[in-house]
Amino acid sequence: MDYRRQSEVVNQHDRGSNRVTPPGHPARPNSHDDHATKMTSPLRKRVRDFIDGARDTSFGELALALHAHQRVRNLPYARFCAGRPVPRSWTEIPTVPTDVFRYAALFCGESSEVGVTFRTSGTTDGARGEHHLRDTGVYHASALAQIRRNLPTAKLAALMLAPTPAQLPDSSLSSMLGLMAEQHCAGATFAWDDGGLDVDAGIEWIAQAAAHGVPVQILATSFALVHVLDIMASRGLAARLATGSVLMTTGGFKGKSRSLDPDQLDALARTHLGDVEHVVEYGMTELGSQLWGRHGGPLHAPPWCRVTAHDPQTLSPVSDGVDGILRFTDLSNIDSVVSVQTSDLGSVVARADDGDAIALRGRLGGARPRGCSLLVDELLAPPSR
């Protein structure tokens, strides 16, 4: 396996491959309503322009414009907002807990207008959250902008320890990695086959990259990376990737057989890969934007996604620097809801024009926070006659 080989584009309906640079997330055929499309086009352009750096409108103005559109076009959300005052600030926009994406179709339009659906990995009760999009245009613009802000400007050969978009078409992470393979890599290898993670292919790629002595990048879910590194350890293998090489990890170990804290994962990676620059990505199916940071440091949101922390019981905002459950107001959530409440615990540690910075503590333990439970019950209540 030549780690330098330029990845080929294949017909996604013909086969899967571990050497694919897919052309993006496949959209299923749909018949878009012309009137609805015309309604959203100006908003999409304004969001895309904001992501591209235009500031002829403020974040708050654009967030409120998105909310005004969503409280009319997104029917479950419209019922939730009925009787609530129209917000005067982006911080007053009614928020939706991530759990609601498991049970309600939070989409601004008819089901026939859905072009792409991303799904969560599922829960113990089997329900999977779904995030419906008209297309991946805004999602990919947001993802690519963050990739370019947080990874080396030079395009490096890449190893992806994750499925291709063709292999897992409802994964937002695979869609992002497929985009990255196209736009920000000097060739990409997905070490994944029909049976799952291709450990031997990944180890072979790493060995060849180390032998050639040029910087590379490895992008992996945390659990997939640990599995590869554990096998390397069992075989007495270690590599020394060239200076300037980058490791990006994302995701945790929920429901997995082996779990490491971030420092243990970093130490294991350095033992078997050398002194790589360890970059961390934080994202979720319910958000169109991602946060990035260096291992051990804060995570940085882009300017089009603001972060606030809230008391788990009352959902009242807490001061910056104080831990609470994190809420994201994300302009790239144009087709669903702009404000999403998570159960992830953390604090806002810095604010700047180029984005908020957070310290992530992990997921709040125990039952769903009381404040979120009340919102979920209200959002899922049957409409009154």
ABEGO torsion letter per residue (X at the ends): XBAABBBBBBBAAABBBABBBBAEBBBBBBBBBAAAAAAAAAAAAAAAAAAAGBAABBAAAAAAAAAAAAAAABAAAAAAABGBBBBABAAABBBBBAAAAAABBBBBEBAAABABBBBBAEBAAGBBBBBBBABAAAAAAAAAAAAAAABBABBBBBBBBBBBAAABAABAAAAAAAAAAAAABBEBBBBBBAAEBBAAAAAAAAAAAAAAGBBBBBBBBAAAAAAAAAAAAAAGBBBBBBBGBBBBBBEBABGBABBBBAAAAAAAAAAAAEBBBBBBBBBBAABABBBBBBBGBBBBBBAABBBBBBBAAAGBBBBBGBBBBBBBBBAABAABBABBBBABBBBBABBBAAEBBBBBAEBBBEBBBAAAAAAAAAAABBBBX
